Amino acid sequence: MILTKSERMELQQQVSARNGRADTARRARLILLLADGHTWADIRAKLDCSDSFIDLWSKRFSADRLAGLFSRHAGRERYKVTDRIEARVLARTTKHKPADGSTHWSTRKLAAELGGGISHMAVARIWTKHGIKPHRLEGYLASNDPDFETKAADVIGLYMNPPQHAAVFCVDEKTAIQALDRKDPVLPLSPGRAERHGFEYYRHGTLSLYAAFNTRTGEVLGKTAVRHTSAEFVAFLTDIVANQPKGKEIHVIADNLSAHKTKLVAAFLEAHPTVHMHFTPTYSSWLNQVELWFAKIERDVIARGVFTSLTDLKRKLMRYIRHYNTQPKPVKWKYFDPSKRITPESIVTVH
């Protein structure tokens, strides 16, 4: 094998190229080894190749020189998904269930069901193209309140345009917070390893947390109680009144829990004419901003907390509230389009 100066330079450049293809560099190295007089046995050892590989590319180089080293068949043509195949996949996915009783399709199950040479990767590409995710499941809850729009407008109006010189509180209770103490020691976080809790635990009882979220400042007034009755709710309303200047108008947003609508509550409202109750629509407690704060304390304190007693649980909940109130953050709500009529589909966005 005799090379010209320009051929040798080109082949050496292909061998040393950092961004080139590995198969191109391998073929270039083969020709250089042949030109340097190496035997096929040496080349097999150096390139880890077969005699057929050496024979094929040496003949191509002899016939076409450098042009013969380019692969003539880089790979097979990508499987073409026709509109007819897409329609079959989408119809089967959305209108039928697997024959084995499964609740949803997988790519392999559907490909086997359809046959006709349709691969599971073709199914996956079609699903991706049309945004279909059979493995995902989302829940929803529709309100059946006939006065949904009126009640929602009342609550959101307090958020967006609260009365002047009045305080607006979102009030609710987080019930049955368990004081769980781990039986085994907690293994702390370390590099490459998450914090670990033992499976077994002691249960020291439950507490209810009452919270009033000030929609203007974001501050939270909290109180724990062992029981969860209308009496505790009225007592918490009394605390809210006591924490505001005398005679100040107070608007309380609450859900439709039975404990919020008893004779005790009615008597309290009659005795305190400056307090006004506003109830969210049925099955729409998500309109209550305090639910967002409850989700925060659940993540930060309760979900992974270790509590040695009810007293310890109460202490840690109230400590969190005190620290939160040093830098409170109100919730910003806005309509997609305030000029439109309120509908269940487009009420608010939360930021």
Secondary structure, DSSP 8 states (H G I E B T S, - for coil): ----HHHHHHHHHHHH-SSS-HHHHHHHHHHHHHHTT--HHHHHHHHT--HHHHHHHHHHHHHHGGGGGS-S--S-------HHHHHHHHHHHHH---TTS-SS--HHHHHHHH-TT--HHHHHHHHHHHT--TT----------TTHHHHHHHHHHHHHS--TTEEEEEEEEEEEEEEEEESS--B--BTTB--B--S-EEEEEEEEEEEEEETTT--EEEEEESS-SHHHHHHHHHHHHHTS-TT-EEEEEE---GGGSSHHHHHHHHH-TTEEEEE--TT-GGGSTHHHHHHHHIIIIITT---SSHHHHHHHHHHHHHHHTTS-----EE-S-TTS--BTTBS-EE-
